[in-house]
Amino acid sequence: MRKTAPFELYIRRALGDPDAEIFQRSSHIRTPTLVAGHTHRVILYRGSFNPPHQGHKDALCHAFFRSGSDLNIVAAMIVTLPDTAVAYKYRKIANNDVPAYVLTEAQRKRLWNASGLHGGWHFFFPNPIDQSQQFTEDVRYEAGREGFDVRFITLLGPDYVNVQGTNSGEVLVAGTGNDDRVNFRGEHPSGFRSVKEYGPWTMLKLDKGLIRQLGTEGSPQWLEQKLQMLVPDQVKGLPEDPVKRRKALEFRLQRNLRRLGPVRVCQHLTGPPHQWLRFVPTRFIGMTSGANFLGDKVEGISSTRIRRTIANQTSREAFIEALGGMALSPELLYEYIIEARAVEKREKEAQILREKREEKVLRKRKRQEKQHERPAQNVKRKKDDVKFQS
């Protein structure tokens, strides 16, 4: 039996493709690796991501790095909804003020990959979404045959947690905790009220070891990449001197990770031990009122807000400036939106042309019908004249 093995080995076997490229290589950390005798968890993150935004990235990065060392999360699999499903969803909610541009699945993946997900720990499920469940089972089977325990753990945004109690298995929840996005905010020490069928939320002890590890281990380049992924607004103004720069990186990482506060967890009341919810805050969460609420109230990032912003921008510079800090890879997104607008314009022009042709055909048909009616009317008049004369 192996003592260690690259995780991508079993992904390739499950896909039936020994040459598949899974993880982007990083020069700073090793590729996701399985170790015998340990349970390894892989984040499963599904969504339309139309377009992917900073909130999506924050949720994924904080869930991966900060959920807790006890979970031993080694990788994340992103599953994007197919184009047909996204088109159906967004065309239903489109209106004149907020046009619903539908990005292709390939475009959505490229926006993710160009956003600065460093370290080579994420990959995209390459097959249709309805095959993802079987794929996870196949990965577990292939790894299990060689003595490695792999479990997939679902990542949700807070607005997708059902307070009525239909959640199942191990579920990670990551987000800001804003009460307009979280339907289980409440006046409790944890800041959350109980979800049906689950016990009260408890705050785990702040994992100082994990904070120290995230904030000090690795090359200066890797520390800076972690800062970009976890606290992107803290990257500005770093010293140029290498020694001072590393100290500043370590300080900013550890300080901001401590400020985010502890992870919260609640256990299912009657289910198995592995049925729980674990909330990873991407900003500080206090109680919803009074002196304990120290988090600043800010408008949440959402695909709807991004689409509204897109509708109000015309120039490339204004577009990129307005979407900075919201949309992932705004420069690339601008190119896709220009393409989408061009397609939309062509489709509208084609629709107008079709309508004109149909109208022309309809007018011609009406003229022909009138021409057929006239001879029939003349015949009827002649018959009436004959009857009158007789």
Buried (B, 14 or more C-beta within 10 A) or exposed (E): EEEEBBBBBBBBBBBEEEEBEBBBEBEBBEBBBBBEEEEBBBBBBBBBBBBBBBBBBBBBBBBBBBBBEEBBBBBBBBBBBBBEEBBEBBEEEEEEEBBBBBBBBEBBBBBBBEBBBBBBBBBBBBEEBEBBEEBBEBBBEBBEEEEBBBBBBBBBBBBBBEBEEEBEBBBBBBBBBBBEBBBBBBEBEBBBBBBEBBEBBEBBEBBEEBBBEBBEEBEBEBBBBBBBBBBBEBEEEBEEEEEEBBEBBBEBBBEBBEEBBBBBBBBBEEBEEEBBBBBBBBBBBBBBEEEEBEBEEEEBBBBEBBBEBBBEBEEEEEBBEBBEEBBBBBEBBBEBBEBBEEEEEEEEEEEEEEEEEEEEEEEEEEEEEEEEEEEEEEEEEEEEEEEEEE
